[in-house]
Amino acid sequence: MKKFVTLFLIIGSLVSPQLVNAQIYSDLGGGNWNQPTTWIGGTVPTAGDDVIIQSYVHVNVHSSCNKLTVLTPGKLDNSGSSHNLTIYGNLENYGIITSTVNLLNCHIYGNLINNGSFSAYSIKLQEGDQYITLSGGQTFYCQLFEKHTSGTVYANTDLRFYGTSVDFNGHTLVMPDNGLFSVDAGGVNKTVREIIVWGPNTTIMFVNGINVHTSTFENSTIEGDFKVSGYNTFLTGTTDVQGIIENYGSSHTLYINGNIINNGEIRNGTNNLTTDITGDIVNNGIWSNYKISLTGAGAQNMTCMDGVVFSGNYLDRQNGSDVFFLSDMYFQNVEVDFNYSEVIFNEGSYVSFMGIGKYFRDAVITGNNAILSARGMRFQNTTALTLNVSGDFWNYGQMDIYRTVLDGSPTQHLWFAPGSICKAQMFDVNCENLVVETDLEFENTKVDIHNNQMVLPNETTIKNSGYNYYLKRVNCSGETLTLDFSDDAYISDINFDCKVITKGKVLFNSSNIVFNQDFVNHGTLGNSGSSHSIYLNADFYNYGVVMNNYNTLTIYSYGDIFNNGDWDIYRNNITGVDGQNIRLFDDQAINTPSYLHSNLGGNGFQWHLDDVPIPGANASTLILDPVSDADYGLYYCTSSEGQSRDITINSRIEPDFTSDAPAVGSAPLIVNFTDGTGSGFPIVSWFWEFGDGETSNGQNPAHEYSSPGHFDISLTVSDGYTTATITKPDHVFVCQTPEAGFSFEDVCLNEESTFIDESYNLNMDDSLKIRYATGLIDFSSEWGPVNWGAIQTLGEPDVYPVYADSNRAWATLTPNGPHEWIELSYDDPSRISAVWIYENLKPGSVDTVYAKNPSTGLWEILWSGTATPAPLEARIFKVGFPETTFPVSEIRIAMNTGAISYWSEIDAVALVTFVGEFPSDETAYEWDLNNDGHVDFTTKGDVSFTYPDPGVYEVKLRIVNNGVCENEIIKTHSVNTGPEFILGPQDITVCSGHVAMFTSEATMTGTFGVNYQWYGPTGILYGETLQDLKIDPATAANAGEYFVVAYNSCGSDISQTAVLTIQENPTAFAGDDATICEDEVHGLYDAEADHYGSLFWE
């Protein structure tokens, strides 16, 4: 209806223009604005006139009007230089407003309705409140849209701009409910600046290069790409990010004064973006900008969708209020500083911080049974951060705080990832059961378990260091605990219900330390503080040092003692209830007064050694000082109450064995083994491992080997207290039986016979092509130009295998320096699969080997590793790798000389190419080419031979592995001659129609046989390949000369020529029939008379 009314008014005005006196219409012919002919009535509009454009009008001067309406198909554009068009009333566009030539600037004081095409250069809204309507989804295509002076702009509809910079000079744009404010830069940098956008649930859509500067957006949904290019940009209320927020230009801060929900991406862009947030955070997307600052005056909440990660550089909390994690939280490579605020985890949640070397500091954490995972992080603070954990605890980084408290109930689990460390000054465990799942490393930490249970389900190592730092008040149970302490860290008040291994230096700071299972010392044990005693209720193995250290240490031993180290303390008490054993490995003495307690009462005490009374040993306790190999034997005491338990002092078991295994045997091979173990105690068990998967518990077993191989033999023996093992590598060698085989082709006389080896199950060696350096390309440094010079690496080694400091090897200018290198060249470029480096002094510095690819001219890494000191002996450092895809003629050797003390020297460098496998020296070949018992060749592989005479020969190949395992094969081989005729075809004459038969015979030597081909008067007789030729029947057409060729692959022979003669049969005719009388004479004659034979009448 509105369109109908508008059309009616237009038609009415055209018919009766006098009805609307204040309006000026453009003439249908159009024209320039300042021309009277452009306007109906000839009046040029001025500021007080309402103008209606219904044709093509050009603004060719600065112009003005009151209200402007552009109808369809009206068009308004600029002409000539740029001009301003000032509209003091409303502007309604249903047609086209554009800048055709130069710029058209529209200054509007009223409201703006656009239902057409609007692409003037600029729209400048002037003073006062104004309303904008974009009908039918239209878009402003102007380059500048500006609110110029005071007032508020109210949008009645969605607003869309393309290729437009929007500048509101600090004024407000009020959007309708759920409105859209869209600006498309069109691929050119445009700016939205100094605007305050307000409206319930407004969608902000900036795309294709829009930069936002000094603006505020309230309760908005951000779509597209929101580029922050100024410092005073604010998001207020609740912001929903569906698109991208990023920085543009130099680094900036985006102020979010309210809540933010990220369903899109928040990132840095061209430089760093800081988000300053006063409200709550929900992250369901990608959040990776430089810094998140929580600046709310009150508590703030953070929520994260499962698996979504915060991955910016920094997260900090200002103003000191609480932060609540309302879900599982994930932070990656983020440094976290809460400035002493409290962080409250959601009940039972999972909180993960991942980042090598990143810190988490200055926070008070309330765990609420949450799991805290910190991979690679450093927990630290400068004053006193206490981390209270009520759930399980994962540490993947470094904790450098004041105190960590595990106060869950009743059980908590503890994980430390490899390389992670706790540097908290105090680590307290208040839960009833602490389950330790991994190794633990502390540094300068006081670890107090508060008499709770520490459970070790696996083998676990606990490290600690620092004077006056400790592990104390523990009830420890499980498998094996290794204590690796240093810098005078100590243990105190611990009950060990697990096997304990000590390394480093472990000190004892109380007398309430009890070892209820085996205790093995590989480090240093000592006392700390006042004098103390420890209690060993199981066996004790000392491979290190046991000393007083500070004041005195006393040991009470209730199990066996095994000493292979230094032992010098105040006192040992051997106080077991049952028999005890003291073992001195390698006769290592215990330099401590050792009190052997008989545990007897009564009187009349007498000690015995090997059943012989010890003079003067008449007390209930026998003191040995020291305990040495002079005291070996079995001790016991008698009194009026009877005989005490036995105490035995002796050395360790020395396992050994012999066998009747030959140097090499063939399968099946039976080997008899004999135990030769030496021990002061009876051996009670044997366990043999024969190297082929079979075992035995006999003392002197026999074992049958059914397959070839080298076999390591191990014997483990036990006397009931300790075990010992001896292994003899390659003690039994069972050779494999070879399978001889070869192939060949029969030959002709004077041809070479080649026998191709096809044997297998041989002892094989690699066949290698080894090249030594022929040229020096470059190097990092050298001790001298000749002696110890880089040139010494050329050619074959001339120092190796001698370990020595030699001037015939290359040494760098200084030892223990930076990375050194040398580049060498080689003749005969070939692919390689190994580099052999001959090291004659301080080996182990090589860490990288390169080869130059001739196609690219670039060095490619063939192998890299870590420089590690090797045993002090000359060696060939064999670096292997997959065969190169290109021929190698240049290599580069790089060394980390700083990893090796003193100089490292290199004698030579070889390039190795794998050619194949070849029978080793442990395999022998015998070729007998006539099977006459004479070995003609011992060649491994193929052989060739020319036989002097034709004939059939037996060829034998015999192969022997390791001189024991053998196999042979015999095959028949023929040396052949070509055929020779001993009978050729003879001349024959036959009557026509009769059979003609030619015969022949040829002979040869060998197995090739004879082939025949007959030739007749017409040439080759196809299909006639037999020894004899039969012509049946023979006719005059067959008459002529015949011969036959005999042949095989060694030659041929032609027979003599024979002639076939065909005679025609005679024709007889005695004349006509006649009748004669008896006794009458009648004459007969041969009427044809053309015969050549005899006549027979009848």
MARKOLKOL-863660 format. One record per residue (C-alpha): residue in three letters; z, x, y. Coordinates in steps of 0.05 Angstrom, whole numbers, plus 5000, padded with zeros to 4 digits. Layout:
% MARKOLKOL-863660
ALAZXY/...
END
This chain:
% MARKOLKOL-863660
MET500050005000/LYS501650585047/LYS494650885038/PHE491450205051/VAL495350115116/THR493550815139/LEU486150695126/PHE486550045163/LEU489450385224/ILE484150925223/ILE478650405219/GLY481950005274/SER482450605319/LEU475250765310/VAL473150065327/SER478049945383/PRO480850615409/GLN484050265468/LEU489449985420/VAL493050665414/ASN493050925484/ALA497351565471/GLN492851835416/ILE486852285423/TYR481952315364/SER477152865349/ASP469852685352/LEU466452655284/GLY462153235306/GLY468253675319/GLY468254295362/ASN472854755401/TRP479654485423/ASN478354625498/GLN471554265499/PRO471553535522/THR465853385475/THR470453535417/TRP474652925433/ILE473052185434/GLY473551975507/GLY472252695531/THR479552855545/VAL482353535521/PRO489353425492/THR495453695527/ALA502853745509/GLY504253015517/ASP498652755474/ASP498652545401/VAL492652865367/ILE488952615306/ILE484053095274/GLN478652745233/SER473253285238/TYR472654045243/VAL476454295304/HIS477155025325/VAL483255265363/ASN479855745411/VAL485255795463/HIS492855735463/SER493754985456/SER499154455450/CYS500253725435/ASN505853245420/LYS504652985350/LEU499153275307/THR495952915248/VAL490353235207/LEU486752705166/THR482152785107/PRO476953075114/GLY479353375179/LYS480054125186/LEU483654545238/ASP482655295244/ASN482855875292/SER476856135329/GLY475956785366/SER482257185378/SER488956965350/HIS492056345382/ASN498355945383/LEU498355195371/THR504854875395/ILE506654195367/TYR512453875405/GLY512953295357/ASN511653215283/LEU506053525244/GLU502753135187/ASN497253485148/TYR492753095100/GLY486853555110/ILE486154305121/ILE489854755169/THR487655485163/SER486056135199/THR478656245192/VAL477756775246/ASN483957185264/LEU490756855264/LEU493056135277/ASN500556075292/CYS503555385288/HIS509855275330/ILE513054625308/TYR518854265344/GLY518853645301/ASN518453505227/LEU513253765180/ILE509453365127/ASN504153725086/ASN499753335039/GLY493753775046/SER491854505049/PHE496054915097/SER494155655103/ALA495155805177/TYR497756505189/SER504756275208/ILE509155665214/LYS514855745262/LEU519955185263/GLN523155155331/GLU529954895356/GLY534054325327/ASP534654015259/GLN527953915225/TYR525453595161/ILE520053855114/THR516253445063/LEU511153735014/SER507653134983/GLY503853144917/GLY506253834895/GLN502754184953/THR504054924972/PHE504455285038/TYR499555875038/CYS501556165105/GLN503556895110/LEU509856755151/PHE514556155149/GLU520056215201/LYS525855805228/HIS525656095297/THR531655835336/SER537755385325/GLY538454815276/THR538254645203/VAL532054525161/TYR532453955111/ALA527553945054/ASN525853245028/THR521953524969/ASP520954164931/LEU518454744974/ARG512955204949/PHE510055804985/TYR504556284963/GLY503356964996/THR508856795046/SER514657165077/VAL520356685093/ASP525156855151/PHE530356355174/ASN533956815222/GLY540656635193/HIS539555875192/THR540655395135/LEU535655065088/VAL538554445055/MET534954274990/PRO534953594955/ASP538753504890/ASN535553924834/GLY530454164884/LEU525754764876/PHE525155314928/SER519155734903/VAL515956334937/ASP510156704903/ALA508457354938/GLY501557354906/GLY502258074884/VAL503658334954/ASN510658524977/LYS513557935015/THR520657805039/VAL525557225038/ARG530757415090/GLU536457145131/ILE536456465098/ILE542256035074/VAL539855585018/TRP544455015003/GLY543654424957/PRO546354174891/ASN543054524832/THR537454844871/THR532455264830/ILE530455904864/MET523656154839/PHE521356824868/VAL515357164834/ASN510057694843/GLY513658154892/ILE518657744933/ASN524358164962/VAL530857824983/HIS534558075043/THR540957845079/SER540957145049/THR545656665015/PHE544156184957/GLU549255674936/ASN549755334867/SER542955594847/THR538855714785/ILE535056364791/GLU528256384759/GLY522556884765/ASP524257574793/PHE529857594846/LYS529158284879/VAL535258484921/SER532858904980/GLY538758865028/TYR546258945029/ASN548258245052/THR545457794998/PHE550357284969/LEU550256804910/THR555756284920/GLY558455724878/THR555855754807/THR549456144795/ASP545256064732/VAL540556644720/GLN534556434679/GLY529856974704/ILE530957684729/ILE535557964783/GLU534058684801/ASN534459184857/TYR528659364902/GLY528159974947/SER534460384957/SER540860194920/HIS544159544941/THR550059084926/LEU549158344908/TYR555357934925/ILE556757374876/ASN562256964909/GLY563356494851/ASN561456434778/ILE555256704745/ILE551956514680/ASN546657014658/ASN541456724611/GLY536057204635/GLU536557934656/ILE540558304709/ARG538159024717/ASN537359604765/GLY529959574783/THR527560134828/ASN534560384843/ASN541760214827/LEU544259504834/THR551659344841/THR554058644828/ASP560458464865/ILE563357844830/THR569257414850/GLY568756874796/ASP567756814722/ILE562157144682/VAL558256864623/ASN553157334593/ASN547957054546/GLY542257524564/ILE540958244584/TRP545858554633/SER544459284649/ASN545259384724/TYR548760004751/LYS555559714765/ILE559559064757/SER565459014804/LEU570458454791/THR573358304860/GLY576357614853/ALA583257504885/GLY585657154823/ALA584457204748/GLN577257254725/ASN574257064658/MET568757424619/THR564957094563/CYS559457394521/MET554757064471/ASP555357364402/GLY551458024397/VAL549658044471/VAL551458704504/PHE553558934574/SER549859594582/GLY550359804654/ASN553660444678/TYR560360194706/LEU565159604701/ASP571159614747/ARG576559134768/GLN579059094840/ASN585058714870/GLY589458804808/SER588958104779/ASP588257944705/VAL581657954667/PHE580957484608/PHE575857634553/LEU574556934526/SER569957144469/ASP567757744430/MET565458264480/TYR560458834473/PHE559759414522/GLN554859984511/ASN554860634551/VAL559260314604/GLU564860684639/VAL570660204647/ASP576060254700/PHE580959664707/ASN585259984761/TYR591759804725/SER589859074717/GLU591658704653/VAL586058554604/ILE587457984557/PHE583257944493/ASN581657274461/GLU585657114399/GLY582657464338/SER576457684376/TYR572358324369/VAL571758774430/SER566959354426/PHE565959944474/MET560560434454/GLY558661044493/ILE558961794479/GLY563562114531/LYS564461464570/TYR571561284593/PHE575960664588/ARG581760764635/ASP587360474676/ALA588259824638/VAL593959444606/ILE590959114544/THR593858504510/GLY590558484442/ASN592357794414/ASN590558024344/ALA583658234369/ILE579758824341/LEU578359374392/SER572359824373/ALA571160424418/ARG565460854394/GLY564861514431/MET569361264488/ARG574961644521/PHE581061214535/GLN584461554594/ASN588661454655/THR591861874708/THR598761574704/ALA601261144647/LEU596460684611/THR599460344550/LEU594860034500/ASN598259494459/VAL594259284398/SER596358714354/GLY590158694311/ASP586159214273/PHE584259834313/TRP577560204311/ASN576960844351/TYR569861104360/GLY571161564419/GLN576661924457/MET583261604478/ASP586461984534/ILE592061524556/TYR599561514559/ARG601361094500/THR598260674444/VAL602560164408/LEU600559804344/ASP605159204343/GLY601658704298/SER605058364241/PRO605558494184/THR599358924169/GLN594459294214/HIS588459724195/LEU586660364231/TRP579760684234/PHE577761334270/ALA570261474269/PRO568062194254/GLY568962604317/SER573562104352/ILE580262334376/CYS586762044404/LYS589862434462/ALA595061924479/GLN601762234493/MET605061734447/PHE602361344387/ASP607460844361/VAL606760394299/ASN611259784298/CYS607659384244/GLU610759364175/ASN604559644140/LEU599360104171/VAL593160174128/VAL589560814146/GLU582160744128/THR579461414155/ASP581562104176/LEU585762124240/GLU585562654294/PHE590862704349/GLU591663214403/ASN598263314439/THR600662654411/LYS607562424389/VAL606161984329/ASP612061554309/ILE611361054252/HIS618460804262/ASN620260824187/ASN614560344171/GLN609860414113/MET603360814121/VAL598460664064/LEU592861144047/PRO587760784002/ASN583161394004/GLU583762144014/THR585862214086/THR586662784136/ILE591362734196/LYS590563264250/ASN595463394307/SER596763964354/GLY601364164411/TYR608364434420/ASN613663884412/TYR608463384386/TYR609563084318/LEU608662594261/LYS615262284243/ARG619061704212/VAL613961534159/ASN614161234090/CYS607461474065/SER604161214002/GLY597261243971/GLU592661773943/THR592162433981/LEU594362614052/THR591963264084/LEU596063494144/ASP592163964189/PHE596864164246/SER596664704298/ASP600164964360/ASP607064834332/ALA606364094319/TYR611563864268/ILE613463314220/SER620262984214/ASP623762454172/ILE618062314124/ASN618162054053/PHE611562244019/ASP609661793959/CYS602762123956/LYS599762793942/VAL600263234004/ILE595763814024/THR597464224086/LYS592764644128/GLY593565004194/LYS600865064212/VAL605764514194/LEU613064564216/PHE619064184189/ASN623863904242/SER628863534199/SER632163544131/ASN629662854113/ILE622863074088/VAL621662894015/PHE615363033974/ASN615162573913/GLN608362783888/ASP604763453884/PHE604863873947/VAL599264383959/ASN599664874017/HIS593465224043/GLY596265384112/THR602865604141/LEU609465244130/GLY615565384172/ASN621865124203/SER622464814273/GLY628764734313/SER635364814277/SER635565024204/HIS632964504155/SER631764364081/ILE625964014048/TYR625763693979/LEU620063773929/ASN620763263873/ALA614063453842/ASP610064083834/PHE608864553892/TYR602665003899/ASN602765533953/TYR596165863971/GLY598266024042/VAL604666244078/VAL611665964072/MET616366254125/ASN622566124165/ASN618966114233/TYR624965894275/ASN632065914246/THR631965824170/LEU628365404118/THR631065214050/ILE626964893994/TYR629764473937/SER624764463880/TYR625263953824/GLY618264083795/ASP614164693778/ILE612465233828/PHE605665583832/ASN605266153882/ASN598866503904/GLY600866663975/ASP606366954019/TRP613366654010/ASP619166904051/ILE624466404072/TYR632066344071/ARG632966054002/ASN629665703942/ASN633765243898/ILE630765133829/THR634664503814/GLY630464073767/VAL633563633714/ASP628463813661/GLY625064463645/GLN621564813703/ASN616065333708/ILE614765853761/ARG607666123762/LEU605866753801/PHE598366763808/ASP595767473808/ASP603067693803/GLN604267443874/ALA611767523885/ILE616467023919/ASN620267453968/THR625966963975/PRO632766913940/SER631366403887/TYR637366043856/LEU636165813784/HIS641065243773/SER643265123701/ASN646264433719/LEU651664583666/GLY659064473671/GLY664664783632/ASN665965523629/GLY663466153595/PHE656766163628/GLN651566653602/TRP644266693623/HIS638866913573/LEU631867203581/ASP627467103521/ASP633666953480/VAL636967603501/PRO643367553543/ILE642767823613/PRO648368303628/GLY652868063684/ALA649367383690/ASN655766983679/ALA655366433733/SER652365733730/THR646865973777/LEU642366583768/ILE639666913831/LEU632867263829/ASP630967643892/PRO625067713894/VAL621667323839/SER616267803813/ASP612367993751/ALA618468393730/ASP621967743718/TYR616867423670/GLY619967063612/LEU623766443590/TYR630666343621/TYR636365893600/CYS643865873607/THR649465703558/SER656565483571/SER662165123536/GLU658064483546/GLY651964743511/GLN645065013530/SER641464863595/ARG634264683606/ASP628865233603/ILE626065573665/THR619765973651/ILE616766483698/ASN609766733683/SER602666843711/ARG596966353712/ILE592066183657/GLU586066643649/PRO580766243613/ASP575266603575/PHE570666513515/THR565266853473/SER559566593431/ASP554466823381/ALA548766563423/PRO542667013419/ALA539267263482/VAL533966743468/GLY533666223414/SER528965673394/ALA530764953384/PRO534364713344/LEU539465263358/ILE546665253333/VAL551565653375/ASN558765793356/PHE563865853413/THR570566213409/ASP576266103458/GLY578966753488/THR583866473540/GLY589666903561/SER596166553579/GLY603566653575/PHE604165913556/PRO601165573496/ILE594465243511/VAL594864513491/SER587964253509/TRP580764503513/PHE574764173544/TRP567964473533/GLU561664283572/PHE555464543538/GLY550664433596/ASP546363903561/GLY550963323573/GLU554963423509/THR562363613508/SER567763803458/ASN575363823456/GLY575764323400/GLN578565023409/ASN572765383375/PRO566964883370/ALA559864963345/HIS554264613383/GLU546964483367/TYR541764513422/SER535664083408/SER531664193472/PRO529664803512/GLY533065043576/HIS538165493609/PHE545165223598/ASP551565353637/ILE557665343592/SER564465133622/LEU571165153588/THR577164803619/VAL583964953588/SER590964683602/ASP597864883581/GLY600664203599/TYR602564423669/THR596264693700/THR588964743684/ALA583765293695/THR576365313686/ILE571265853673/THR563765753677/LYS558666243651/PRO551866083682/ASP545766113636/HIS550066313578/VAL545465983528/PHE537966003533/VAL533765583486/CYS526365723494/GLN521065183490/THR515665203437/PRO508865283469/GLU502864843452/ALA496865303445/GLY490165003461/PHE483265203486/SER476264933492/PHE469365253491/GLU461965133481/ASP457765443425/VAL452765953452/CYS446366303436/LEU445967033415/ASN446967503474/GLU450266963516/GLU457567033538/SER462766603502/THR468166323548/PHE474666053519/ILE478265603569/ASP485865613562/GLU488864903556/SER495765103531/TYR502164793557/ASN509764823549/LEU509365533576/ASN514265933617/MET511065893686/ASP511866283751/ASP509266083819/SER503166463840/LEU503966633914/LYS499666933968/ILE504067354013/ARG501767614081/TYR505668094125/ALA504868134201/THR499168564227/GLY500068454301/LEU505568384353/ILE504167834405/ASP510467804447/PHE518067824443/SER524267684485/SER527468374483/GLU528169004441/TRP532969584436/GLY527470084446/PRO519870134444/VAL519770484376/ASN526670554345/TRP529469864335/GLY523169614369/ALA519568954356/ILE513769354326/GLN518269514267/THR517168804241/LEU509868954224/GLY507769064152/GLU511869034089/PRO519469134091/ASP521769864092/VAL529269754098/TYR530569154053/PRO534069104002/VAL538769604035/TYR544069304081/ALA544269774140/ASP543569864215/SER536670194214/ASN531970404270/ARG526270174224/ALA528169454238/TRP527769034302/ALA534168944343/THR534768574409/LEU536968924472/THR543968644471/PRO548368314418/ASN551267614422/GLY546567434478/PRO542066844493/HIS536566584448/GLU531867144427/TRP524867074398/ILE518867444371/GLU511567244361/LEU507367574307/SER500067514284/TYR497067554213/ASP490267674182/ASP486667194136/PRO488966524166/SER491366054111/ARG495765444103/ILE502965634088/SER508965304055/ALA514365824069/VAL516366394116/TRP520466974087/ILE524767334138/TYR527568004115/GLU534468094147/ASN537868774138/LEU543768714186/LYS548368124204/PRO543867584175/GLY544266854197/SER541866844269/VAL535066504257/ASP535065764277/THR527765564289/VAL520865764260/TYR514365564295/ALA506965624278/LYS501265574328/ASN496265024312/PRO489365324326/SER486464634341/THR491364484398/GLY493765174417/LEU500964914415/TRP506965174377/GLU509364674324/ILE516264694293/LEU515964844218/TRP523464884208/SER529864844250/GLY537064924231/THR543765194256/ALA544965934262/THR550766094216/PRO553666774196/ALA551566964125/PRO554767454075/LEU554268174098/GLU548568374053/ALA541068454061/ARG537367824044/ILE530567474046/PHE531666844086/LYS526566394052/VAL524865814098/GLY520965284060/PHE517364664087/PRO511464204068/GLU504864584069/THR501764614138/THR495564204152/PHE492364784190/PRO491165524176/VAL496565964205/SER495466644237/GLU500966644290/ILE508366494283/ARG514566504327/ILE521666644303/ALA527366404348/MET534566644340/ASN541266434367/THR544267134369/GLY550566864402/ALA552566544336/ILE552967234303/SER557667784322/TYR554268464334/TRP546768564328/SER542268194279/GLU536368604253/ILE529768374222/ASP525768844178/ALA519468434164/VAL516767724165/ALA512067454111/LEU507866834108/VAL507566514039/THR502166074010/PHE503165733942/VAL496965843901/GLY499065523836/GLU502965653773/PHE501466213723/PRO504666393657/SER510666863668/ASP512067533636/GLU516367163586/THR510166853555/ALA505367273513/TYR498167113493/GLU494267383432/TRP486767233427/ASP483667393358/LEU476267233367/ASN474367323293/ASN480967143260/ASP480967813226/GLY488068003245/HIS485868423304/VAL488168213373/ASP482168263419/PHE485468033484/THR492567913511/THR489867573573/LYS493966983599/GLY488966443612/ASP481466423601/VAL477766993565/SER470267153557/PHE466667563504/THR459467693481/TYR458767703406/PRO453768233381/ASP451367843321/PRO449767113308/GLY454166723262/VAL460066243257/TYR466766543278/GLU473966313273/VAL477666403339/LYS485266413340/LEU489966363400/ARG497366533389/ILE502566423445/VAL509766653443/ASN515166443493/ASN520866933503/GLY518867313441/VAL521566753397/CYS518266083405/GLU510966113383/ASN504965683367/GLU497765823347/ILE491165453339/ILE484665643303/LYS477865353322/THR470765493296/HIS465665783345/SER458265903331/VAL453566423360/ASN446466153349/THR439266393345/GLY432766033358/PRO428565783297/GLU423066193260/PHE417665893214/ILE417566123142/LEU412365593123/GLY406965303166/PRO402064723155/GLN395764863112/ASP388564613120/ILE387163983080/THR381163533065/VAL382062813046/CYS377562213038/SER377761693092/GLY383361193079/HIS387461673038/VAL394262003057/ALA394362663092/MET400863073089/PHE402563713128/THR408964083109/SER412964623147/GLU419664983146/ALA423465373199/THR430165743193/MET435665953244/THR442866243246/GLY448665823273/THR450165093279/PHE445264863331/GLY440064643278/VAL432464573286/ASN428464043322/TYR420863933309/GLN415063673350/TRP407963583321/TYR401463663359/GLY394563403338/PRO387363363363/THR389562913421/GLY395663333441/ILE402963173430/LEU404362673376/TYR409962253405/GLY415062043355/GLU412862573304/THR419262993304/LEU420463093229/GLN419563733191/ASP413363453155/LEU407663043183/LYS404962453143/ILE398462103164/ASP397461463126/PRO391761263123/ALA387661843147/THR381061663181/ALA375562023215/ALA379361943280/ASN384962373253/ALA380562963236/GLY382063603275/GLU387164163285/TYR394564073277/PHE400864503290/VAL408364413298/VAL413664703346/ALA420764843320/TYR426064913374/ASN433564883394/SER437465073456/CYS436865813438/GLY429165843432/SER422865583397/ASP417165793349/ILE409965533340/SER406965463271/GLN399965663250/THR394365163262/ALA391864743204/VAL385264333201/LEU384863633174/THR377963453145/ILE376062733129/GLN370362573080/GLU366861893081/ASN366661513014/PRO359361452980/THR355360792977/ALA351860622909/PHE345860112902/ALA341760042837/GLY336559552863/ASP335458812854/ASP337358412792/ALA331958402737/THR330658032672/ILE327558432616/CYS325758312543/GLU329258632486/ASP327059342476/GLU323559332544/VAL324659932588/HIS326859822661/GLY328060372712/LEU334260412757/TYR335260852820/ASP340160962877/ALA336960582932/GLU341760872986/ALA341261592964/ASP346361803018/HIS351762072975/TYR353862802968/GLY357462762902/SER355862622830/LEU352761972803/PHE355761612745/TRP351861052714/GLU354660532671/
END
